[in-house]
Amino acid sequence: MTNFSLRIAELMTSSGIKSVYGEPVVVDGTTVVPVAAVQFGFGAGSGGDSGEDAPGGAGGGGVAVPFGAYVADETGVRFRPNLITLLAVGIPFMWVTGHAWARVIRALKK
């Protein structure tokens, strides 16, 4: 069972940079290259230490967070962010930053 999960892990990670930067797509003379953060996890185990076949299992999963895409056309190459991901990251970041600045200002007033 462990060899099976290792083979799957190697297969998933062998694509390397293509996991983060997808295959370019050309539409009406415009090339689009999607950009995402990709993470995979795999595990396996068995139920016994004896040399016999023991109950076991394996599992795996992955997540991809789309950041946006590089768009290349006659005007040049530019990055177009995914606004939903930008908001999902930006709103908590601004909240934490605001609270940190409030504490710094409060500490400087004393």
C-alpha positions in Angstrom: 0.0 0.0 0.0 2.8 2.4 0.8 4.4 2.0 -2.6 1.1 2.9 -4.2 0.8 6.2 -2.3 4.5 7.0 -3.1 3.8 6.4 -6.8 0.8 8.7 -6.7 2.8 11.4 -4.8 5.6 11.2 -7.3 3.1 11.4 -10.2 1.4 14.5 -8.7 4.7 16.3 -7.9 6.5 15.4 -11.1 4.5 18.0 -13.0 6.3 20.6 -10.9 5.9 24.1 -12.3 2.9 23.1 -14.4 1.0 22.7 -11.1 1.5 26.3 -10.3 1.5 27.8 -13.8 -1.1 26.0 -15.9 -0.8 25.3 -19.6 -1.1 28.4 -21.7 -4.4 28.9 -23.5 -4.7 30.9 -26.6 -8.0 32.6 -27.4 -8.3 35.0 -30.3 -4.6 35.9 -30.3 -4.5 36.4 -26.5 -2.4 34.0 -24.4 -3.6 33.3 -20.9 -1.5 31.5 -18.3 -3.3 30.7 -15.1 -1.4 31.1 -11.8 -2.3 29.2 -8.5 -0.8 28.0 -5.3 -1.0 24.2 -5.3 -0.4 21.8 -2.3 -0.7 18.0 -2.1 -0.6 15.7 0.9 -0.5 11.9 1.0 -0.3 9.2 3.6 -0.5 5.5 4.2 -0.4 3.0 7.0 -0.9 -0.6 8.0 -2.4 -2.2 11.0 0.3 -4.6 12.1 4.1 -5.3 12.3 3.9 -9.0 11.5 4.9 -10.0 8.0 1.3 -10.9 7.2 -1.2 -8.9 5.2 -2.7 -6.6 7.8 -5.5 -4.0 7.4 -4.2 -0.7 6.0 -5.1 2.3 4.2 -4.0 5.2 2.2 -5.3 8.7 1.4 -4.4 11.9 -0.2 -5.7 15.3 -1.0 -4.9 18.6 -2.5 -5.8 22.2 -2.7 -5.4 24.9 -5.3 -5.8 28.6 -4.7 -6.1 30.6 -8.0 -4.2 33.8 -7.8 -5.0 35.1 -11.3 -3.5 34.8 -14.7 -0.8 36.3 -16.9 -2.4 37.7 -20.1 -0.3 38.3 -23.2 -1.7 40.2 -26.2 -0.5 42.9 -28.6 -0.3 45.5 -25.8 2.1 43.4 -23.7 2.1 41.0 -20.8 0.2 41.8 -17.6 -1.0 40.0 -14.5 -4.7 39.9 -13.9 -5.5 39.0 -10.2 -8.4 36.9 -9.1 -10.4 39.5 -7.2 -12.1 36.9 -4.9 -8.8 35.5 -3.8 -7.4 39.1 -3.4 -10.4 40.0 -1.2 -10.2 36.7 0.8 -6.5 37.5 1.6 -6.7 41.3 1.7 -9.6 41.8 4.1 -8.1 39.8 7.0 -4.7 41.3 6.3 -6.1 44.8 6.6 -8.0 43.9 9.8 -4.8 42.6 11.4 -2.8 45.6 10.2 -5.4 48.0 11.5 -5.4 46.4 14.9 -1.6 46.3 15.0 -1.3 50.0 14.1 -3.9 50.9 16.8 -1.8 49.2 19.4 1.3 50.9 18.2 -0.3 54.3 18.3 -1.8 53.6 21.8 1.6 52.5 23.1 3.3 55.6 21.6 0.8 57.9 23.3 1.7 56.6 26.8 
